[in-house]
Amino acid sequence: MKKLATLALALGLTATTAVAGGYEAPVVAQEPVVAEGASSSNAAILIPLLLLVGIAVASND
């Protein structure tokens, strides 16, 4: 019984040191930076224009 108690004590002491960690600085999330500026091309208008040009070319053949 004494050996079992000694073994349990040794395992308990090593387990607590194995789990213990050092100081870890908290991670601070930064706010995303949004670049504001005029876009030179707008994909919302570009795709329909290309579709219309494709239909016009196909209908001329």
BELRAMO-V976964 format. One record per backbone hydrogen bond with DSSP energy under -1.0 kcal/mol. NH is the residue of the N-H (numbers start at 0). CO is the residue of the C=O. E is the energy in kcal/mol with one decimal. If there is no record, write none. Layout:
# BELRAMO-V976964
<<NH:CO:E> <NH:CO:E>>
This chain:
# BELRAMO-V976964
<<4:0:-2.0> <5:1:-2.1> <6:2:-2.5> <7:3:-2.4> <8:4:-2.3> <9:5:-2.4> <10:6:-2.6> <11:7:-2.3> <12:8:-2.2> <13:9:-2.2> <14:10:-2.1> <15:11:-1.6> <16:12:-1.4> <17:13:-1.8> <18:14:-1.8> <19:15:-1.6> <44:41:-1.1> <45:41:-1.9> <46:42:-1.7> <48:44:-1.6> <49:45:-2.3> <50:46:-2.2> <51:47:-2.5> <52:48:-2.3> <53:49:-2.2> <54:50:-2.3> <55:51:-2.4> <56:52:-2.4> <57:53:-2.2> <58:54:-2.1> <59:55:-1.2>>
